[in-house]
Amino acid sequence: MEYMSILSAMFTQKGEGIQLEKKQSIISKKNMYLIILLVLIILYMVSDVFKSFSSQIMMLFTSNGSAFTIGYLNSFGFMRPIVAIALMIVQALIFPFKYETMIFANTTVFGEMLGASVSIIGRIIGAYICYDIGKTLWPSTITSSICKINRRKLKMNNFTQSNLVNVLIRLLPINFDLMSYFGGIMRINFKKYMINSIIWITGTTVLYAIKNGYFSHAYEISAIYIRLILSFIVLIVIVKRYKKDRKV
């Protein structure tokens, strides 16, 4: 009995130690993100060079065509792939800007296959960082409180781990990168989130790389309606499934 008690105490201490390390890791990561943000703000306020560089980057994302971005990438010579990936990551972090223009520029500079590959790599890294920022900076106590409110009705803890929830997040016709932040805030299952994100990123990037231009307005509107309908269907399935679980 005494031996079992010692073992139980050891496992309890080990579990507490792992939880403490995890908590410290989150705190240090949170501090890192906040420090980076603070440094960028200070640089923008005191450095004309950084302010000019920031304005130039914003022009890349706000220009109507990809010509300016193509010229910018070509100015870096053999460093172009690294710069292209970095720009895709920055575009993901500043979510209001569309990623399509960057894909068009990458396919023009590198060709369809390499351009699509560079775009996919940048978008996947960006999706991971957006999720991580959302999860790290959003207080876990708020998310826990939200989950507790409806724990009896929808079992929110299981809800965030569902495959269908990950599918729903990507089907909704809402800004891709904004939903990445939201996924981190809601602390949805990371592995499932990344798998769904990689599938969606690869599919959409390849489509735009082959097209190398926007689809017609009618096509884009049709795609939005289809996504809305599919999202509604998935949402109904989710609600029915958790109503069934509640009765069990």
N, C-alpha and C positions, 0 to 999 in steps of 0.2 A: 504493500500500500504506500509505504514511504517512498519507494522507488518510483512508483507511478506518479506520485505527487510532485517529485522532483522533475520528472520528464514533462509533466503538464506545465509546470512553472517555466521550464526552459523554452517550451514551444510558445507559451504566452509572451515571454520576454522577447523571443525572436520575432513574433508577429508584431509586437509593439515597436520593435526596432525598425522593421521594414516600413511600417506606417509612418514612423518619424522621419526616416530617410526620404520617403516619397513626398512628405509634406515639405521638408527642407528643400527638396529638388524643385517643387512647384514654386516656392517662395523665391529661390534664387533665379529661376527662369522668369518669374514675374518682374523681379528687380531688373533683370537684363533687358527685357522689353521696354520697361519704363525708362531706363537709362538711355537706351538707343533713341527712343522718342524724344527725350529731353535734349540729347546731343544734337539731333537733327533740327529741333526748334531753335536752339541757340545758334547753330551754324547758319541757319536761314536768316536770323536776326542780325548777326554781326559780320557775316562774310558775303561780300558782293559776288565773289566767284561762285560760291555754293548757291546763291540766289539765282545767278545766271544759269548755272547748270540745272537747277530745279525747273526753271522756266522752259529751258530747252527740252527737258524730259516731258513736261506737261504738253508741249507743242506736239510731241510725237504721238501722244494719246488722244489729243483733241483735233488733230488735222483730219480733214475729210477724206483724203486719199492716203496711200502708203508711200508716195514718192519721197517725202521728207524722211521717213523712217528708213527707206532703202538707202538713201544718201548717207544717213547717219551711220548705219551698219557698215557700209562699204568703207567708211573713213577709218575703221579699226583694223583693216587688213586681216591677218591670220587670227586675230582675237575675236572676229565676228561671231562665231558660235557661242562663246562665253558671254559676250555682250547681249546677244539675242536672248539667251536663256535668262540672264539677269533682268532684262526688260520685261519678259513675260512674267517673272516673279513680282516685279514692281507693279505691273498692271493688275495682277491678282490682288495685291495688298490695297491698291487704290481702286476698289471694286466698281465705282460708277462708269469707268472707261471700258469700252468694248475690247475684247481680245481678238476679234476677227481681223482688224487692220494689221495687227502684229503678225498674224498667220500669213496674210497676203504678202507682207514685206519679206518674211522669212522664206516663203516658197519662191519668190522672185530672186532673192539673193543666193539661196542655196540649192534651188531646185525642189521639186515636189517631195521626194522621199526624205532628203536631209532636212528640208525646211519643216516638214511635218514632224519629224523626229525631235528637232530642236524645240519646236513649239510644245510638243507633248511633254517633254522633260521639264520645261519651264513651268507649264501649267500644273503638272503634278506636284512639283516642289511648292508652288504657290498655294495650291489647295491644302497641302499639309501645314504650311505656315499659318494660313488663315484659320484653320481648325485649331491649331495649337495656341494661337493668340486668343481666340475666342474662349477656349477652355481655361487658359492660364489667367487671363485678366478679369474675366467675369467671375465674381465671387461665388464659390461653390455653395455657400449658405443660401443664396437667393434661389439657385436651381433646386437645392434640396427642399426649400420651403414650397416651391411650385409643385414639386413632386408629391409632397406630403398632403397638399390640399386635395388632390384627386387620387391619392393612393388607393382608396377603397373602390373607387369607381372604375378607373382605367388601369390600375397597377402601373403607374408611370415608370417605375424602375425597369420593368420588363419592356415597356413601350419603347424606351430609348435604345434597347438592344435589338429591336425587331429588324429583320431584313426589309420588310415592307416600308418601314419608316425611312430607311436609307434610300429606297427606290423613290418614295414620295418626294423627298428633298430634292432629288435630281430631276424628277418629272415636272415639278411646279415651274411654270414659266416666269421665274423670278431670277434676278441676276445670280449667276453661278457662284461667284466669289462671295457675295453677301450670304448666300445659303451655306457656304463653307464656314464662315464665322458663326452662323446660327447653329450649325452642327456641333461646333466646339462648345458653344454656350450651353446647349442642351445635353452635352456629354454623351452623344450617341456613340455606339460601339465603333471604336477607331478602325479596327481591321475591316469591318463591313463598309464603313464610310469610305476608306481608301480604295477598296475593290470597286465599289459603285462609281466613285469619282474617276478612277483610271479608265473604266469601261466607257463612261460618258465623255471624258476628255479625248480619248483615242478616237471614238466614233465621230464626234463633232469636228475635231481637228482635221481628220482625214477627209471628211466631206468638204470642208472649206478649202483645204489644200488642193484637192482635185478641181474644185470649181474655180479657185483663185479669184473669187469675187463674190459679192453678195447675191443671194437668191432673190427672185422677184418679190415684190411687196406682197402679192397675193399668196405666194408660197410661204413666206414668213408668217403671215396671219393665219394661214391654214395650220401651220405647225404649232402655233400658240393654242389654237382651238383643240387640236388633237391632244396636246399635252394637258390641257385643262380637263378634258374628258377622261383621259387616262388617270390623272391625279384624283379626280372625283371617284372613279371606280376603285382605285387603290385605297382611298380614304374610307369608303364604305366597307371594304373587306377588313380593314384594320379595326374599325368600330365594331363590326359584327364579331370579329374574332375575340376582342377583349370583353364584349358583353357576354359571350359564351364562357370565357374564362372566369368571369365574375360569378356566374351561376354555379360553377363547379365548387 
